[in-house]
């Protein structure tokens, strides 16, 4: 297999190139020497991988995409390719094609082979790892290599001699990871401020702590990254990693000043706190305390806490968000009491500081401090709404639902802010107003501040934060205002709500959290709309959620409405899934048996809900 590739290589990369007219008079001899050396010089004398080798590693990448028949074939292929890498690992790692190929090859290699690649990349003293790690392409290879340390214990039962060899091979990789950590400690500032080197440090922190997320990939132009925290996987670590993590964090803390001045370095400190919180809680507690002491000890204007300045800074605010999320109750209380009390509304109105305040509201939901924090923010709620910082308002509602405190005050505040508290006839308008984040006068195009409305206004302007707000309010103990407003909507509005990207979540939350009696009232308003809901991409999901929490009688009513439209449902791309899930063929042919099955499911669901409660 590899021999075939090698047979093609001279013909493609050697003989044809010797006849190329751009040889500058040196003919094939120059190309031959470059092919043997595996390198050429460009960009001011920097060594680059020659074209023939680039072509070889491109073909290796293509072969990796084809897969292997068995482990033996894969191991032989990996070994042969690594023989080609040997002697020019740095050149291969810092070449775009070579880097991509190595990143795919290292997960298929043994720990010993990965360790040998790292050994060559680091040179005799290991110091050359800095140049590779801070390279645009080489950094990815170093990350991929040290990630393989998570496999150091993955080996089947072997004989004694083979076990010793396996330990030794794992030890090579372990040694190289420790060597990299030492290089980072000796050049901390250069690493954590570097656009590419900082990612190597962040991956190193994960490896030393014993938890890994999915590998980092290059972001394609025009593709928006989803702001979702990656799922971490824990693994056992050698004892040496445990101690080295402590050493590395100590060195990083010597450069804590960079965490608030450099955006790249700040991300490293955020990673350090996150992995330590997961794997080393005591160490994390110490680090949180030290970073907080640093932030609060900087000089500022007389009588002004320096933390207020850092909260409004683009770089340091992200670090403070992580600190708030991971802090224990005593530290949170200290931050509020000594630095933030009396300033929450001002911070919530700031374009940057409002995000850490959202984290503070969420983190304090289970603390007594939440009551004081809520009362302070409530005074400026209308100003916060006017500023458009809906994340703060939504988080206040979320924390009220979680803590089961201040729910009446929150609802009263919102009713007043959206001008639907007085007169009482406006109460039924609260749901459209909350979902659209518009006041009564704006939504209904009314110039008068008093009186009700005589004409119905079609549901419109449902927005993301409005949906999030109502979903939080749906978890309140008292939901009668919302449910009455929902029942006042026309069937057409309910269908629009079910088919809207934001509104569908609202309808689902309100129906699924209602009692059987309250749910029945809403479902009666939906009668005649079930077929259209089933044929909608979002409405079909809402209908499934309704079905899962509906009583047997309610399911029977839904089924009776759907069955006459069998052909339409079976042919629709969304509704065709509804037919088998609701067992509607069974409903037509053996209704008594269908009802018996549904009754059994209903009893099971009720039993499990009682156990959970």
N, C-alpha and C positions, 0 to 999 in steps of 0.2 A: 504493500500500500504506500508507505513512505518512499520505498525504492522507486516506485513509478513516478512519484512527484519529483524525486531527485533526478530521474532520467530526463524529465521535461525541462528541468531548471536550466541546465547549461545551454540547451538549444534556444530557449526563450530569452533568458537573461544574458547569455554570453555571446553566442555566434552572431545573432542578429545585431546586437549592439556594437560589435566590433566593426560592422560595416556602416554604422550610422555616420552620416556626413558631418555631424557636429562634434567630432572627436578632437577638434582643434589640432589635427596633425599627429596626435599620439596614437591613433588607431586603436586596435584591440588590446594592446599591451596595457594601456592605462585602465581600461575597463576590467581587464583580467585582474590587475593588481587590486583594484577597488573591490572586485568580487571576492577575492581571497581575504582581504582585510575586513570586509563586511562594513566599510565605513567610507565616507567622503566628507570633505569640509565645505561648509557654507556659512553664511551669516557671520562674517567676521572671524572665521577660523573655528567655529563650533562644529564638533563632529556630528555627522548625521548618518543614519542608516542608508546604505546604498540601495539603488532601485531594484537590483536583483533580489536582495534580501526582503525588501518591502513586498515584492511580488510573491515570494515564498510564504511570508506570514499571512498574506491575503488568502492564499490557497489553503493554508492551515485553518484559517477562520471558516472558509467554505466547507472544509472537511468536518470541522466540529459541528456545523449545522446539520450535517447528514446523520449524525449519531453513530453508535457502534453496536455490533452484533452481540458482544459479550464483554465482560470486564477485562479479560486477557488482551483482547484487541485494543481496548481503550488504553490500558496501562502501557502497552508496547508503543502505541502512537505518542502518548504523552512523553515517555522516556526519550524517544527519538527526537521530538521537537525540542525538548529541553537541552538535548545535546547540541542542537543548532544555536540555542540561546547562550550556552556556556561560552564565556570569554567576551561576550558583547551584550551582557544583560542590560547595562545602563543605556546603551544605544537603542536596544529594542524597546525598553520601557518608556523612553522619552520620544519615541516615534509614534505617530498617531495610529497607524495600522498595527505596529508591534504591540502597542499598549492595549488596544482593544482585544487582540488575540491572547495576550498574556492574562488579561482579566478573565477571559473565558476558560483558559487552560488551568489556572491555579486551583480553582475549586475541584478539578478532576485529578490533581496531583496529590501525592502523599505528603504528610507533614514534613518529612525529611526533605523531599524535593523542594517544597516551598521554602524551607529553611535555607537550603543551599542557594536558591535564587536571591533571597534576602542577604545572605552572606556576601555574595558577589556584588550586589548593589551597594552594600555598605563599605566595601573595600577592607583593607587589613584592620583599620581602627574603627570602622563603622561610621566614620564621619561623613563619608560620601552619601549617606542616606539623606542628608539635608538637601543636597542639590537635587536628588531624584524626587524627594517628597514635595519640594517646592516647584516642581515642573508641572506644566499644564497636563501632560500625559502621564508622566512618571508618578505623580501623586495618586492617581487611580490604581496603578499597579501596586504601590505600597499598601494602600488601603485593602485591596483584594487579598494581598499576601497575609497581612496580619489578621484579617478576618478568619483565615483558615485555622487560627489558634483555637477556635471553638471546637475543632474536630480532634483535639489532641488525645481525647479518651475514646474516640470511636474506633475500636478494633475488635475483631472476634477473638474468642479464646484460642490461644496458641500455646505451643510448647515453651518450656522455660527459656531456652536460648532465643527463640523468636520474640518472646515477650520483652527480654532485655533489649533486643534490637529495636523493638517498637518504642520502648521508653527512651532509648537513645535518640531515635529519629524525632520523636516528639520534643526531646530536649533541645535539638538544634533550632527548631522553630521558637521554642520558649526563650532560648538564649538571644535570638535575634530580635524578638519583641522587646525584651528587656534592654537590648542594645539600642534599639530605636528610641525607647523611652529615655535612656541616658542622653542620647543626642538631643532630644527635645528639651531636656532639663538644662543642658549646656547652652542651648540657643533658643530659650523660651520666647523671648520677644520677637525674634525673627520668624519663628514658626507661627505664633498665634496671630500675628498681624498680617501674615501672608495669605493671599486669596486662596491658594491651593494647599499650602502647608497646614493651614488651620484645620482643613477637613481631615488631614492625616491625624492631627492631634485629637480631634473629636472622635474619630474611629478608634484610636488608641485608648482613649478613656473608656469607651464601651467595652473593648476587649479586656482591659485590665480589671474592669468591674464584673465582667461575666454576663453581659447582656448585649444582644445585637439586634438591630433593626434590618429592614431590607437594604440591599446594597444601593449605593448612590448611583444615579444615572444622570447623564447629561440632559439638561432641559432643552427641548427643541424650540426654536423661535416661533412665537405665536401661540404656544401651548401654555395655558395657565395651570399652575400647580395648585392642587387642592390643599387647602390649609387644614390638613388632618394629621394629628400626631401619629407617627409610625408605630406599628405594633412591635414590641420588643420581645425577644426570645432569650430566656436565661440558659446558661450553661455552666458546668463546673469549671473552676479555674485552678491552675497550680498555685501552691502556697506563695511562691515568689511574686505572683501577680498581686496578691492581697497587699503585700508590703510595698510593692512598687507603686500602686495606686496612691497610697498615702504619701510617698515621696514626691510623686508627680504633682499632686494637689498642693503640697507645701510649696513647691517651686512656682506653681501658677499663682498662688496667693501672694508671693513676693512681687508679682506684677499686677496686682489687683487694680492699680490705677488705670491700666489699659482697658479694663472692663467698662469704664464709663466714658472713655474718650475715643475708642476705636470700635467701629461696628463689627468688624471681623473678629476681633479678640473677645468682644462681648458675647458672641455666639458660642465661643469655646467655654466661657465661664457658665453659660446657661446649660450647656451639655454636661459639664462637670457636676453641677448641682442636680440635674435630672437623674443621671446614672447613679450618683451617690445616694440620692433619696430612695431609689429603688433597691439598691444592693447594700449600701452602707449607711443606714439611717443615722447612727451616732456621728459618723464623720460628716454627714450632710448638715446635721444640727450645728456642729462646730463651724463649718464653713459659712452657713447662713448668718450666724452670729457675727463672725469676723467681717464678712462683707457689709453687713448692716452697720456695724460700728465704723467701718471706713466711710461709708456713704454719709453717715450722720455726723461725722467729725470734721468734715471739710469746712473751710471758712465760707461764710455767706454774709449777707447784710445783717446788721445788728437786729436781733429779735426775730429773724427769719430762719427756719430750719433749712439746712442745705438739701434735705430730702425733697422739699417742694421744688427746688431748682432742677434736681435730677429727674423728677417725675415729668417735667415738661420738656425734657431733652429726648430727641429722637433715638439716640443710642442707648442711654442708660435706662430709659423707660421700659425697654424690653427685658432687661435684666431684673428690674424691680418687679415686673409682672411675675417672673419665675419665682423670685424670692417670696412674694405674697402667696402664690399658689402652694409653695412647699413648706411654708412656715408653720410652726406649732402655735397653739392658741396664745401662749404667754408672749411670744414675739409679736404676733399680730396686735394684741392689746397694747403692747408697748409702743409700736409704731403709730397706732391711732391716738393714744393718749398723749404722747410726747411730741408728735410731729404733724399729725393730720387733722386733729380735732379743730373744728372751726373753719377749716379750709376745703371741706369736701365739695361744696357747691362750686366754688371757684375752680377746683381741679376738674370736676365733672363737666364744666363748660369749656375747658381747654381742649383743643383739637388733638393733642397727644396724651395728656394726663388722664383723659376720661377712660382710656383703656385699662391702665392699672387700677383705677377706681372700680371698674367692673369686676376685676379679679378680686379686689378687696371685699366687695359686696358678696360675691360667691363664696369666698373662703370663710367669711364670718357668719354664714347662715345658721350654723349650729352653735354659735357663741352668744352669750348674753350681750356682748358688745354690739350685735346686730341691731338691737332695739334703739340704741343711741345713734348709731350710724344711719339707720333708716329715718329717724325723726329729723336729723340734720339735713339729709338729702331731700326729704319731703317738702321742706320749706322752699326749696328752689326747683321743684319738679316742673313747674310751667316754664321756667327759664331754660331748663335742660331740654324740654320738648321743643321750645322755640329755636334752640341752637341746633336741633336735629340730631342730638346724641342719643338716639333711641336705644342703643345698646345698654346704656345706664338704666333706663326705665324698664326695659325688658328684664335685666338682671335683678332689679329690685323686686319685680313681680315673681320671678323664679325663686328668689330667696325667701319671699313671703310664703310661697307654696311649700318650699322645703322645710322651713322652720315652723310653719303653721302659726305664725305670729303676724300681727299688723295687716291682716288681709282686708278687714273692713276699711281701715284707713287708706289702703292702697286703692281699693275700688272707689271709695268716695273721692279721692284725689283725682282719679282718672275721669270720673263722671263730671267733675267740676271743670277740669282742664279742657274737655271736649264739648263743654256747654250743653250737656244732656242731663244734668241733675235736676234742674227746675225749668219749667213745670214738669209734673210727673208723667205727662203724656209723651215726653221725649225719651223716657227710659227704654222704650222698645227700639229706639234708634241706636243704642249704644254699640251693638255688634258691628254694623257697617262703618260706624265712625272709628272704632278701635282698629278695624282691619285696614282702613284706608288712611288712618292717622290724619284725618281732617276734622275740623270742628263742625258743629251742627250747621252753622250758617253757611260755611263754604260747601259742605257736602250737598245740602238741599237748596243752595242758591237763594237763601232767605236773608232779607235785609233786616228783619225784625228779630229782636232778642227774646220775644215772648211768643207764647202760643204754639200749637202743634202744626202739623202739616196735613193738608187735605189730599194731596196727590202723592202717589207712590213714585219713588225715584228708583230706577233699576240699579241693582247692585253693580258697583264699579270701583276701580282704583284700589284693588286689594294689593297690599305690598308685603314684602318679606318680613320687615320688623313688626308690622301690624299683625301678621299671622303668628309670629313668635310670641307677641304680647298676649293674644287671645289664648294660645295654647298654654301659656303659664297660668292665666286666669282660670282656665278650665280645670286646673288642679286645686282650686280654692274649695273650701268647705261649702261656702254659700255661692251657688252659681245661678240662682234664679233669674237675675237680671239678664245674663247672657242667654239662658235657655228661652226665656220669654221673647227676647229679641230675635232669636233664631226661628222660633215658631211663627213670628210675625212676617217672616220673609215669604214671598210668593214661591210656588213650585218652580217657576222659571229661574228665580234667583238661587234657589237651593241647588238646581241642576248646574247653574253657572259656578256656584261655590264648589261643587264636587268636581268640576272639570278644570278648575284653576290650579296652577302649580303651587301657589301659596294657600289658597282657600281650601283646597282638598284636605290639608292637614288640620285646619280649623274644624271642618265638619266632622272629620273622623274623631278628633279629640273630644268634641262636645257630645257626640252620639255614644261613643264607647264608654265615657265616664258617667253617663246618665243611668238612672234606675230603670227597671223594666217599664214602669209606668211612664216616666218621662221620655224614654226612647220611643215608646209606642206613639206618643203625641207627635214626635218629629217625623216618624215613619209614615204616619197618616198624611202629613203634608207632602211627602215624597211620592205618594202613590201616583202612578201614571208616568213616572220619570225613570223607572228602574231599567227599562230597555235601553234608553239613551245613555244612562249611566254605565251600563254594561258595555256599551260600544265605545266608550271613551277611555283613553289611555290612563288617565288619572281617576276617572269616575269608577272604573272597574275595580281599582284597588280599594277605593272607599267602600264599594258595595261588598267586597270580600270581608273587609273589617267589620262592617255592619252585620253580615251573616254570622261571623264568628262569635259575636256577643248577643245575637238576637235569641229570643225565646222560640219555642217550637211553633207557636201560633204566628209569630211575626215572620218566621222562615216560610211558613206555609203561604202567607199572603204574598210574599215576594215571589215565591215559586209560581203561584197561580198567575201572576202578572207576566212572568217571563215565558212560560210554556207556550202560549199562542204564537210567539215570535221565534219559534225554533229555527226556522231556516235562516233568518237574519242573524241570530246569535251564533249559529254554527259556522257561518261564512265570514263573520267579522274577525279581524286579527286579534282583537282584545277580548271580545265577548266569548270566543270559542273556548277559552279556558274556564269561563264561568260554568258552562253547561255540565262538564264532568265533576267539577268541584262541588256543585250544589246537588249532584246526582239527580238531575231533572228528568232523565230517561226513566229512572227508577220511580220518580214521582208520578209520571204519567201512567206507567204500567202496573205498579204495585204500590199504590199510595199508602195503604195501611202499614205495609212493611217499612216503607220509607219513613212514616211518622214514628214507628217504633224505634228505628235506628236513631232518628233525630232526638227523640226523648232520652234515649240512653246517653247520647253525646252531651245533651244539656245537663243531665244529672252529674256526669263526670266532671264537666266544666265547673259546675257549682261546687262540687266536692273539693276540687283542687283549689278553687278560689278561697274557700273557707279555710283550708289548710295553710295557704300562703298568708292570709290575713292573720 
